[in-house]
Amino acid sequence: MALRAVKPTVDADPQVVVAPLELPPGAARQVALILMPGSMIQRMITEDGEPAHEPDHSPTHVELHTLSLSLGPTEQWRELQHRTRHAVDPHPGL
């Protein structure tokens, strides 16, 4: 944070990135969708890139609106899903 304060410019380059949605419907998915740091979940989409807001359209990916690709939004999203899954259901399948 202190480094940002002394830099004359911000390395912002807003992008939209498509990343896999690995969590099944439920609490873990809902938590992950609101906790993505440095990015915002723009929408959930199907494998064909269509909005997944209809009941018969199951989401397979998310569109992440990120401030910069240097933040590694796809990797952060993957790790967040993993951590959220284990925090919400630490013993899946038991």
N, C-alpha and C positions, 0 to 999 in steps of 0.2 A: 504494500500500500504506500509506504513512504517513497518508493521508487517512482510511482505514478505521480506523486506530488511534485517532484523536481523535474520530471520530463516535460518538455514544452508542448508535446502533442500526444494525443491518445492514439494508440494503435487500433482504432476501431475500423472495421471493414465488415459491416453487417452482411450476413449471408443466410440462406435457407438451406439446410442440410437434411437429407432423408436418412433415417436410421431405423434399424429393425426394432419392432415392439415385441419383446420376448415374454413379458408378463401376461398371464391369463387375466381375464376380467376378475375384479375383486379389489380388496383393500390395498394390497401391495401396488397394483397398477395405479390406483387413484393417488396414493401417496407419492409415487415416483413422478407422476404427471405434474404435481405442484411444486416439487423440490428441485428441479433441474437448475443448477447454479450457472449464472452467466448466459443463460439461454432461456428461451420460452418455447413451450410446446405450442406450435402454431395450429396444428390439427393432426388427427389420426387419419391415416389413409389406408386403402386396400393395396393389395399387391399390384394392381393396375394403376395406382396413383389416384384413384377416385376417392372423394371424401367418404369416410366410413361413419356417417351419421344415421344411416338407415339400418333397421334391424337385420336385414339380410346381407349387409355389407360388413364383414368382420375385419377389423383393422389388423394389419400386419406390420405397419410402419408408422413412424411419426415424422412430422416435419418440424425441425428445430430451427427457430430463428435465433441465431447466435450473433454476438457482437463482433466476433473474430474467429476465423478458423484456427488461429494459433491457440485457442482455448481447448482444442481437441473435443468438440462437442459430442461426436459419435462415441469416443472412448469414455467420456464422462457419463454419457447416457447408459452405456453398457454396464459400467461399474455401479451407477446409481440403481439400476434395475436389480443387479445382483445383491447389493447391500439391502435394498428395500425388501426383496423377497425373503432374505434371511432374518431381517428384523421383524417382519410381520408374521412370518411362519418359519421359525427356526428349525423345525423338524418336519419338513414336507414329506408326505407319504407315510407317516406313522399313524 
